[in-house]
Amino acid sequence: MIADKLDKLATREKVGLALAAVCLFALIVKMLVVQAGVEKCRGWDLDIRTMEVNVANNRKDLLSKDLVTREYEAVRDLLGGAPSRDEAIAEMKGEVDDLARRTGISIQAMEHKEPVKAEETEEYAVVIGSFEADLKNLLTFLYELQKAPGMLRVNKLNVSPGKSKGAVKGAMAITKVMLPAGG
């Protein structure tokens, strides 16, 4: 039926129809194949630019590796490490107790809390539930604690007047950041 109608067309009309078919085919190819290829290439270009930025950042990081390594070596001993959690807790309690004895602080109650795990470290905590000291001795204790190796820090400190003049009593929480036990 369509073939009969095409046979009846003049040569000029057949050429025009063929040209229209070719243009329609070219348009379909352009929309389905060429544009899809162009979009894929643009996506690759974006990926390449992203990778170039990442490579540039990684190069900068590699150039600063020696500097970071030297700085880490300088402060590595600030972070302590222990073979086990129990030993780390016992070591921390011992440090706090020794420091308290040396500075004249009387600790009535001390307990530890479970370590809190961070990304690369663990934070150990000792809670001194009750202590008594002269104000001067407490200040010496806090100063010595601050400058002690191992990043001992007082997180909470509650102080109230003691029984005698210049005496104080209170409670405190002390933390220490350490590398994970066994790591």
C-alpha positions, 0 to 999 in steps of 0.5 A: 500500500505504501509502496504503491503510493511511493511508486506514483510519486515523481522523481523530484518528490522521491528525492525530497522524501529521501532527503527528509528521511535522511535529515530525520535519521540524522536528527535522531542519531544526533539526539540519541547517540551524539548528545549522549556521547557529549554528556559522557565526555563532559562527565569524564572531564569533570571527573578528570578535573576532580582527580587533578585537584585531589592529586594536587592536594595529595602532592602538597600532603606528601611534600609536608610529610617530613615536616609532619613526621618531625613534629610528631616525633617531637610530641609523640611522648606526650601521648602515653600507651599501655599494654592493656586498659587495666594497666593504663588505668592503674598507671594513671591512678598511680600518677595522680596519687603520687602527685597528690602525695608530693604536693600535700593533697589528701585524697579520700575517694578516687575511682576511674571511669571507662575510657572513651574511644576517639578516632585514634586515641582513648581518653581515660578519666579518674574522678577524685570524689573527695580531697582536702588540702591547703589552697597553696598545695592545691594550686601546686597540685594543679600546676604540677598536673598541668606540666606532667607528661602524658597530657593529664588535664583537670576537666572538672573542679569543685572547691569549697572552704575547708575546716581551717583557714586556708584549707579547701575541700572538693572534688575533681575529674582528671583525664588523660589522652592515650593511644589505644591499649595494645595499639 
